[in-house]
Amino acid sequence: MQPKTIGKRSVDLAMTLLLLLLMARQITGETAHEWLGAGMFALWVAHHALNASWHRRLFRGRYTPFRVCQLVVNLLLLLAMVGTMVSGVVLSQTVFAFLPISGGRSWAQPLHILASFWGLVLMALHLGLHWGAILGQVRRQSELPARPAARWVWRLLGLAVAGYGGYAFWYHQLPLYLSAQAHFVFFDAAQPAVGFFLDYLAILGLFVWLAHYGGKGLQALARRKRPPEPAPWEKKRQSR
C-alpha cells in the first residue's frame, strides 16, 4: 500500500474513532470534548488535503446518479461540519475561551446538536459510499481468495449490525436530534460506557450499510440505462 493511501486510511480511522468519542460528551467530560473537537477539525483539514485530487476532478467527467449522490452527501457533510465547528467555538469554555465572543448560546446549542448528529449520519453515509473501494483494497492487500461462503458470512454480519443499529438509533432518540426537536441530549447513565460506544458504532454501521447497498443499486441502475457498446465492426462503419 502506498504511503499516501496509508495516510488517508489512518486519518479516516482516526476521524471515526474521534467521532464516537465526541458523541460521548457525558462520558469524556466537557474539556476533553472540546479538545477532541479541535482534533477533529485538524483531521478534517488533513482529510481534504490528502484528497485534493477529488476537488480537482469536481468539474470533470460525467455525473452518474452514484456520483451525484456522493457529491450531495459530501456537500451536506461540509455544511454539518462547518455548523458543528462554528457552534462549538461559540459554546467553548476552554479551548477557544480566549476569543472575544459573548452571547450566542441560545442559537449555538441547538445548532451544535443538530449539526453534530447530522455529521454522524452523513459521515457514515460518506464512508458507506466508499465501502466497496475500501473492501477491494483490503482484499488486494491481504491476498485472500474471495470465497462465496465468506462473502455471505460478511453480508449476514453486516445485516445483523445494521439491524441492531436501527434499534440503537431509536433507543438513543436520534430522530429527535436530527429533526431539531431536542435541545438537550438524552444519556442513559445506567448504560455502561462500552455499551454506549457499541450502540453508536452500530448506528454508524447502519448508515454505512444503507449507503453501500444503496450505492450499488444506483450503479446497477446506471449500467442498465447505459446504451450497449457498439461492436468493433459497427464502430468502423460509424467512423466512415
ROKE-552089 format. One record per residue (C-alpha): y, z, x; residue number from 1; residue in three letters. Coordinates in nm, 4 decimals. Layout:
# residues N
<rec v="Y" w="Z" u="X" i="NUM" aa="ALA"/>
...
***
This chain:
# residues 240
<rec v="0.0000" w="0.0000" u="0.0000" i="1" aa="MET"/>
<rec v="0.3430" w="-0.0950" u="0.1354" i="2" aa="GLN"/>
<rec v="0.5896" w="0.1834" u="0.2283" i="3" aa="PRO"/>
<rec v="0.8365" w="0.0733" u="-0.0406" i="4" aa="LYS"/>
<rec v="0.5644" w="0.0860" u="-0.3059" i="5" aa="THR"/>
<rec v="0.4628" w="0.4322" u="-0.1866" i="6" aa="ILE"/>
<rec v="0.8275" w="0.5377" u="-0.2131" i="7" aa="GLY"/>
<rec v="0.8523" w="0.4026" u="-0.5684" i="8" aa="LYS"/>
<rec v="0.5365" w="0.5775" u="-0.6843" i="9" aa="ARG"/>
<rec v="0.6387" w="0.9040" u="-0.5131" i="10" aa="SER"/>
<rec v="0.9782" w="0.9005" u="-0.6855" i="11" aa="VAL"/>
<rec v="0.8172" w="0.8173" u="-1.0222" i="12" aa="ASP"/>
<rec v="0.5695" w="1.1036" u="-0.9855" i="13" aa="LEU"/>
<rec v="0.8443" w="1.3466" u="-0.8821" i="14" aa="ALA"/>
<rec v="1.0560" w="1.2424" u="-1.1810" i="15" aa="MET"/>
<rec v="0.7628" w="1.3005" u="-1.4175" i="16" aa="THR"/>
<rec v="0.6997" w="1.6484" u="-1.2758" i="17" aa="LEU"/>
<rec v="1.0690" w="1.7357" u="-1.2911" i="18" aa="LEU"/>
<rec v="1.0864" w="1.6116" u="-1.6483" i="19" aa="LEU"/>
<rec v="0.8107" w="1.8536" u="-1.7520" i="20" aa="LEU"/>
<rec v="0.9864" w="2.1408" u="-1.5722" i="21" aa="LEU"/>
<rec v="1.3194" w="2.0517" u="-1.7332" i="22" aa="LEU"/>
<rec v="1.1647" w="2.0780" u="-2.0786" i="23" aa="MET"/>
<rec v="1.0650" w="2.4379" u="-1.9929" i="24" aa="ALA"/>
<rec v="1.4126" w="2.5924" u="-1.9551" i="25" aa="ARG"/>
<rec v="1.2962" w="2.9160" u="-2.1202" i="26" aa="GLN"/>
<rec v="1.0243" w="2.9454" u="-1.8530" i="27" aa="ILE"/>
<rec v="1.2153" w="2.8359" u="-1.5419" i="28" aa="THR"/>
<rec v="1.5448" w="3.0077" u="-1.6290" i="29" aa="GLY"/>
<rec v="1.8959" w="2.8652" u="-1.6623" i="30" aa="GLU"/>
<rec v="1.9844" w="2.8476" u="-1.2918" i="31" aa="THR"/>
<rec v="1.6618" w="2.6720" u="-1.1928" i="32" aa="ALA"/>
<rec v="1.7063" w="2.4393" u="-1.4914" i="33" aa="HIS"/>
<rec v="2.0475" w="2.3298" u="-1.3614" i="34" aa="GLU"/>
<rec v="1.9199" w="2.2668" u="-1.0085" i="35" aa="TRP"/>
<rec v="1.6217" w="2.0741" u="-1.1427" i="36" aa="LEU"/>
<rec v="1.8631" w="1.8649" u="-1.3484" i="37" aa="GLY"/>
<rec v="2.0681" w="1.7875" u="-1.0366" i="38" aa="ALA"/>
<rec v="1.7442" w="1.6909" u="-0.8599" i="39" aa="GLY"/>
<rec v="1.6530" w="1.4600" u="-1.1488" i="40" aa="MET"/>
<rec v="1.9891" w="1.2876" u="-1.1140" i="41" aa="PHE"/>
<rec v="1.9263" w="1.2292" u="-0.7411" i="42" aa="ALA"/>
<rec v="1.5781" w="1.0897" u="-0.8129" i="43" aa="LEU"/>
<rec v="1.7172" w="0.8682" u="-1.0884" i="44" aa="TRP"/>
<rec v="1.9647" w="0.7148" u="-0.8413" i="45" aa="VAL"/>
<rec v="1.6813" w="0.6685" u="-0.5885" i="46" aa="ALA"/>
<rec v="1.4637" w="0.5048" u="-0.8570" i="47" aa="HIS"/>
<rec v="1.7316" w="0.2459" u="-0.9304" i="48" aa="HIS"/>
<rec v="1.7928" w="0.1829" u="-0.5605" i="49" aa="ALA"/>
<rec v="1.4211" w="0.1246" u="-0.4980" i="50" aa="LEU"/>
<rec v="1.4026" w="-0.1100" u="-0.7984" i="51" aa="ASN"/>
<rec v="1.7194" w="-0.3065" u="-0.7202" i="52" aa="ALA"/>
<rec v="1.5236" w="-0.6328" u="-0.7496" i="53" aa="SER"/>
<rec v="1.4858" w="-0.5685" u="-1.1246" i="54" aa="TRP"/>
<rec v="1.8656" w="-0.5662" u="-1.1601" i="55" aa="HIS"/>
<rec v="1.8949" w="-0.8897" u="-0.9637" i="56" aa="ARG"/>
<rec v="1.6426" w="-1.0627" u="-1.1912" i="57" aa="ARG"/>
<rec v="1.8098" w="-0.9405" u="-1.5097" i="58" aa="LEU"/>
<rec v="1.9700" w="-1.2764" u="-1.5955" i="59" aa="PHE"/>
<rec v="1.6910" w="-1.4935" u="-1.4577" i="60" aa="ARG"/>
<rec v="1.3767" w="-1.6287" u="-1.6173" i="61" aa="GLY"/>
<rec v="1.2555" w="-1.6449" u="-1.9754" i="62" aa="ARG"/>
<rec v="1.2760" w="-1.3456" u="-2.2053" i="63" aa="TYR"/>
<rec v="0.9413" w="-1.2946" u="-2.3748" i="64" aa="THR"/>
<rec v="0.9046" w="-1.0306" u="-2.6523" i="65" aa="PRO"/>
<rec v="0.7472" w="-0.7968" u="-2.3935" i="66" aa="PHE"/>
<rec v="1.0382" w="-0.8410" u="-2.1527" i="67" aa="ARG"/>
<rec v="1.2902" w="-0.7864" u="-2.4334" i="68" aa="VAL"/>
<rec v="1.1072" w="-0.4648" u="-2.5246" i="69" aa="CYS"/>
<rec v="1.1246" w="-0.3484" u="-2.1622" i="70" aa="GLN"/>
<rec v="1.4969" w="-0.4245" u="-2.1472" i="71" aa="LEU"/>
<rec v="1.5731" w="-0.2377" u="-2.4713" i="72" aa="VAL"/>
<rec v="1.3748" w="0.0687" u="-2.3575" i="73" aa="VAL"/>
<rec v="1.5483" w="0.0654" u="-2.0176" i="74" aa="ASN"/>
<rec v="1.8959" w="0.0406" u="-2.1718" i="75" aa="LEU"/>
<rec v="1.8256" w="0.3213" u="-2.4188" i="76" aa="LEU"/>
<rec v="1.6826" w="0.5318" u="-2.1358" i="77" aa="LEU"/>
<rec v="2.0015" w="0.4704" u="-1.9369" i="78" aa="LEU"/>
<rec v="2.2090" w="0.5962" u="-2.2325" i="79" aa="LEU"/>
<rec v="1.9869" w="0.9021" u="-2.2719" i="80" aa="ALA"/>
<rec v="2.0103" w="0.9871" u="-1.9012" i="81" aa="MET"/>
<rec v="2.3897" w="0.9492" u="-1.8997" i="82" aa="VAL"/>
<rec v="2.4158" w="1.1650" u="-2.2119" i="83" aa="GLY"/>
<rec v="2.1928" w="1.4318" u="-2.0578" i="84" aa="THR"/>
<rec v="2.3864" w="1.4367" u="-1.7304" i="85" aa="MET"/>
<rec v="2.7346" w="1.4415" u="-1.8849" i="86" aa="VAL"/>
<rec v="2.6465" w="1.7170" u="-2.1313" i="87" aa="SER"/>
<rec v="2.4618" w="1.9061" u="-1.8568" i="88" aa="GLY"/>
<rec v="2.7718" w="1.9080" u="-1.6343" i="89" aa="VAL"/>
<rec v="2.9850" w="2.0361" u="-1.9230" i="90" aa="VAL"/>
<rec v="2.7328" w="2.3140" u="-2.0002" i="91" aa="LEU"/>
<rec v="2.6740" w="2.4061" u="-1.6345" i="92" aa="SER"/>
<rec v="2.7488" w="2.7639" u="-1.5343" i="93" aa="GLN"/>
<rec v="2.6170" w="2.7464" u="-1.1775" i="94" aa="THR"/>
<rec v="2.5722" w="2.4085" u="-1.0075" i="95" aa="VAL"/>
<rec v="2.8865" w="2.2414" u="-1.1453" i="96" aa="PHE"/>
<rec v="3.0833" w="2.5583" u="-1.2198" i="97" aa="ALA"/>
<rec v="3.3405" w="2.4553" u="-0.9572" i="98" aa="PHE"/>
<rec v="3.4583" w="2.1646" u="-1.1724" i="99" aa="LEU"/>
<rec v="3.7756" w="2.2298" u="-1.3779" i="100" aa="PRO"/>
<rec v="3.6021" w="2.1877" u="-1.7162" i="101" aa="ILE"/>
<rec v="3.6971" w="2.4099" u="-2.0070" i="102" aa="SER"/>
<rec v="3.5504" w="2.3933" u="-2.3571" i="103" aa="GLY"/>
<rec v="3.3286" w="2.1157" u="-2.4863" i="104" aa="GLY"/>
<rec v="3.0209" w="2.3274" u="-2.5545" i="105" aa="ARG"/>
<rec v="3.0407" w="2.2550" u="-2.9271" i="106" aa="SER"/>
<rec v="2.9534" w="1.8884" u="-2.8688" i="107" aa="TRP"/>
<rec v="2.7742" w="1.9172" u="-2.5332" i="108" aa="ALA"/>
<rec v="2.4978" w="2.1499" u="-2.6607" i="109" aa="GLN"/>
<rec v="2.3685" w="1.9233" u="-2.9430" i="110" aa="PRO"/>
<rec v="2.4176" w="1.6131" u="-2.7255" i="111" aa="LEU"/>
<rec v="2.2155" w="1.7708" u="-2.4438" i="112" aa="HIS"/>
<rec v="1.9229" w="1.8472" u="-2.6745" i="113" aa="ILE"/>
<rec v="1.9336" w="1.5041" u="-2.8406" i="114" aa="LEU"/>
<rec v="1.9623" w="1.3104" u="-2.5120" i="115" aa="ALA"/>
<rec v="1.7021" w="1.5256" u="-2.3333" i="116" aa="SER"/>
<rec v="1.4282" w="1.4746" u="-2.5910" i="117" aa="PHE"/>
<rec v="1.5038" w="1.1053" u="-2.6295" i="118" aa="TRP"/>
<rec v="1.4944" w="1.0858" u="-2.2499" i="119" aa="GLY"/>
<rec v="1.1453" w="1.2387" u="-2.2589" i="120" aa="LEU"/>
<rec v="1.0226" w="0.9839" u="-2.5141" i="121" aa="VAL"/>
<rec v="1.1933" w="0.6832" u="-2.3528" i="122" aa="LEU"/>
<rec v="1.0753" w="0.7744" u="-2.0022" i="123" aa="MET"/>
<rec v="0.7184" w="0.7881" u="-2.1346" i="124" aa="ALA"/>
<rec v="0.7653" w="0.4505" u="-2.3068" i="125" aa="LEU"/>
<rec v="0.9098" w="0.3081" u="-1.9855" i="126" aa="HIS"/>
<rec v="0.6077" w="0.4345" u="-1.7926" i="127" aa="LEU"/>
<rec v="0.3684" w="0.3016" u="-2.0571" i="128" aa="GLY"/>
<rec v="0.5134" w="-0.0493" u="-2.0404" i="129" aa="LEU"/>
<rec v="0.4333" w="-0.0487" u="-1.6661" i="130" aa="HIS"/>
<rec v="0.0991" w="0.1297" u="-1.7043" i="131" aa="TRP"/>
<rec v="-0.1087" w="-0.1864" u="-1.6704" i="132" aa="GLY"/>
<rec v="0.0554" w="-0.2738" u="-1.3375" i="133" aa="ALA"/>
<rec v="0.0077" w="0.0842" u="-1.2134" i="134" aa="ILE"/>
<rec v="-0.3623" w="0.0841" u="-1.3071" i="135" aa="LEU"/>
<rec v="-0.4110" w="-0.2541" u="-1.1412" i="136" aa="GLY"/>
<rec v="-0.2520" w="-0.1242" u="-0.8235" i="137" aa="GLN"/>
<rec v="-0.4734" w="0.1847" u="-0.8257" i="138" aa="VAL"/>
<rec v="-0.7862" w="-0.0307" u="-0.8729" i="139" aa="ARG"/>
<rec v="-0.6907" w="-0.2592" u="-0.5844" i="140" aa="ARG"/>
<rec v="-0.6253" w="0.0327" u="-0.3517" i="141" aa="GLN"/>
<rec v="-0.9409" w="0.2231" u="-0.4493" i="142" aa="SER"/>
<rec v="-1.1513" w="-0.0985" u="-0.4376" i="143" aa="GLU"/>
<rec v="-1.3694" w="0.0376" u="-0.7173" i="144" aa="LEU"/>
<rec v="-1.5547" w="-0.2143" u="-0.9345" i="145" aa="PRO"/>
<rec v="-1.4198" w="-0.2394" u="-1.2903" i="146" aa="ALA"/>
<rec v="-1.7317" w="-0.1379" u="-1.4825" i="147" aa="ARG"/>
<rec v="-1.7147" w="-0.1818" u="-1.8644" i="148" aa="PRO"/>
<rec v="-1.8628" w="0.1656" u="-1.9233" i="149" aa="ALA"/>
<rec v="-1.5959" w="0.3305" u="-1.7053" i="150" aa="ALA"/>
<rec v="-1.3232" w="0.1377" u="-1.8874" i="151" aa="ARG"/>
<rec v="-1.4440" w="0.2656" u="-2.2220" i="152" aa="TRP"/>
<rec v="-1.4572" w="0.6233" u="-2.0933" i="153" aa="VAL"/>
<rec v="-1.0939" w="0.5974" u="-1.9807" i="154" aa="TRP"/>
<rec v="-0.9923" w="0.4376" u="-2.3109" i="155" aa="ARG"/>
<rec v="-1.1560" w="0.7159" u="-2.5119" i="156" aa="LEU"/>
<rec v="-0.9930" w="0.9759" u="-2.2857" i="157" aa="LEU"/>
<rec v="-0.6552" w="0.8105" u="-2.3396" i="158" aa="GLY"/>
<rec v="-0.7117" w="0.8122" u="-2.7159" i="159" aa="LEU"/>
<rec v="-0.8006" w="1.1839" u="-2.7055" i="160" aa="ALA"/>
<rec v="-0.4856" w="1.2666" u="-2.5046" i="161" aa="VAL"/>
<rec v="-0.2723" w="1.0611" u="-2.7467" i="162" aa="ALA"/>
<rec v="-0.4314" w="1.2347" u="-3.0451" i="163" aa="GLY"/>
<rec v="-0.3605" w="1.5810" u="-2.9057" i="164" aa="TYR"/>
<rec v="-0.0126" w="1.4639" u="-2.8049" i="165" aa="GLY"/>
<rec v="0.0544" w="1.3787" u="-3.1703" i="166" aa="GLY"/>
<rec v="-0.0367" w="1.7350" u="-3.2683" i="167" aa="TYR"/>
<rec v="0.1805" w="1.8827" u="-2.9913" i="168" aa="ALA"/>
<rec v="0.4669" w="1.6519" u="-3.0950" i="169" aa="PHE"/>
<rec v="0.4757" w="1.8148" u="-3.4400" i="170" aa="TRP"/>
<rec v="0.3925" w="2.1663" u="-3.3216" i="171" aa="TYR"/>
<rec v="0.6909" w="2.1735" u="-3.0837" i="172" aa="HIS"/>
<rec v="0.9143" w="2.0260" u="-3.3571" i="173" aa="GLN"/>
<rec v="1.0250" w="1.7184" u="-3.1605" i="174" aa="LEU"/>
<rec v="1.1151" w="1.5231" u="-3.4788" i="175" aa="PRO"/>
<rec v="1.3940" w="1.7779" u="-3.5395" i="176" aa="LEU"/>
<rec v="1.5387" w="1.7294" u="-3.1896" i="177" aa="TYR"/>
<rec v="1.5078" w="1.3509" u="-3.1961" i="178" aa="LEU"/>
<rec v="1.6953" w="1.3354" u="-3.5277" i="179" aa="SER"/>
<rec v="1.9696" w="1.5813" u="-3.4170" i="180" aa="ALA"/>
<rec v="1.8699" w="1.8326" u="-3.6858" i="181" aa="GLN"/>
<rec v="1.8403" w="2.1287" u="-3.4474" i="182" aa="ALA"/>
<rec v="2.0980" w="2.2755" u="-3.2096" i="183" aa="HIS"/>
<rec v="1.8530" w="2.5189" u="-3.0509" i="184" aa="PHE"/>
<rec v="1.5096" w="2.4510" u="-2.9008" i="185" aa="VAL"/>
<rec v="1.2063" w="2.6203" u="-3.0522" i="186" aa="PHE"/>
<rec v="0.9969" w="2.8085" u="-2.7974" i="187" aa="PHE"/>
<rec v="0.6716" w="2.9905" u="-2.8658" i="188" aa="ASP"/>
<rec v="0.6931" w="3.2950" u="-2.6363" i="189" aa="ALA"/>
<rec v="0.3289" w="3.3807" u="-2.7127" i="190" aa="ALA"/>
<rec v="0.2050" w="3.0494" u="-2.5694" i="191" aa="GLN"/>
<rec v="0.1032" w="3.0639" u="-2.2000" i="192" aa="PRO"/>
<rec v="0.3091" w="2.8521" u="-1.9606" i="193" aa="ALA"/>
<rec v="0.0019" w="2.6423" u="-1.8781" i="194" aa="VAL"/>
<rec v="-0.0447" w="2.5601" u="-2.2455" i="195" aa="GLY"/>
<rec v="0.3215" w="2.4621" u="-2.2773" i="196" aa="PHE"/>
<rec v="0.3023" w="2.2197" u="-1.9857" i="197" aa="PHE"/>
<rec v="-0.0279" w="2.0729" u="-2.1075" i="198" aa="LEU"/>
<rec v="0.1265" w="2.0186" u="-2.4509" i="199" aa="ASP"/>
<rec v="0.4248" w="1.8321" u="-2.3094" i="200" aa="TYR"/>
<rec v="0.2019" w="1.6362" u="-2.0741" i="201" aa="LEU"/>
<rec v="0.0013" w="1.5277" u="-2.3795" i="202" aa="ALA"/>
<rec v="0.3254" w="1.4286" u="-2.5577" i="203" aa="ILE"/>
<rec v="0.4085" w="1.2117" u="-2.2571" i="204" aa="LEU"/>
<rec v="0.0558" w="1.0708" u="-2.2752" i="205" aa="GLY"/>
<rec v="0.1017" w="0.9869" u="-2.6438" i="206" aa="LEU"/>
<rec v="0.4049" w="0.7652" u="-2.5807" i="207" aa="PHE"/>
<rec v="0.2569" w="0.6140" u="-2.2641" i="208" aa="VAL"/>
<rec v="-0.0490" w="0.5196" u="-2.4724" i="209" aa="TRP"/>
<rec v="0.1637" w="0.3743" u="-2.7539" i="210" aa="LEU"/>
<rec v="0.3778" w="0.1698" u="-2.5136" i="211" aa="ALA"/>
<rec v="0.0791" w="0.0487" u="-2.3105" i="212" aa="HIS"/>
<rec v="-0.1153" w="-0.0858" u="-2.6077" i="213" aa="TYR"/>
<rec v="0.1976" w="-0.1980" u="-2.7915" i="214" aa="GLY"/>
<rec v="0.2992" w="-0.3931" u="-2.4808" i="215" aa="GLY"/>
<rec v="-0.0454" w="-0.5517" u="-2.4582" i="216" aa="LYS"/>
<rec v="-0.0096" w="-0.6562" u="-2.8222" i="217" aa="GLY"/>
<rec v="0.3282" w="-0.8200" u="-2.7540" i="218" aa="LEU"/>
<rec v="0.1861" w="-1.0058" u="-2.4532" i="219" aa="GLN"/>
<rec v="-0.1129" w="-1.1272" u="-2.6564" i="220" aa="ALA"/>
<rec v="0.1213" w="-1.2442" u="-2.9346" i="221" aa="LEU"/>
<rec v="0.3328" w="-1.4391" u="-2.6844" i="222" aa="ALA"/>
<rec v="0.0206" w="-1.6080" u="-2.5445" i="223" aa="ARG"/>
<rec v="-0.0865" w="-1.7163" u="-2.8935" i="224" aa="ARG"/>
<rec v="0.2558" w="-1.8642" u="-2.9717" i="225" aa="LYS"/>
<rec v="0.2900" w="-2.0418" u="-2.6353" i="226" aa="ARG"/>
<rec v="0.2088" w="-2.4156" u="-2.6611" i="227" aa="PRO"/>
<rec v="-0.1037" w="-2.5143" u="-2.4647" i="228" aa="PRO"/>
<rec v="-0.0574" w="-2.6645" u="-2.1196" i="229" aa="GLU"/>
<rec v="-0.0998" w="-3.0453" u="-2.1288" i="230" aa="PRO"/>
<rec v="-0.3963" w="-3.1921" u="-1.9441" i="231" aa="ALA"/>
<rec v="-0.3269" w="-3.3432" u="-1.5987" i="232" aa="PRO"/>
<rec v="-0.3525" w="-3.6999" u="-1.7339" i="233" aa="TRP"/>
<rec v="-0.1078" w="-3.6096" u="-2.0123" i="234" aa="GLU"/>
<rec v="0.1393" w="-3.4808" u="-1.7538" i="235" aa="LYS"/>
<rec v="0.1209" w="-3.8144" u="-1.5693" i="236" aa="LYS"/>
<rec v="0.1762" w="-4.0041" u="-1.8933" i="237" aa="ARG"/>
<rec v="0.4835" w="-3.7888" u="-1.9780" i="238" aa="GLN"/>
<rec v="0.6333" w="-3.8444" u="-1.6323" i="239" aa="SER"/>
<rec v="0.6262" w="-4.2238" u="-1.6697" i="240" aa="ARG"/>
***
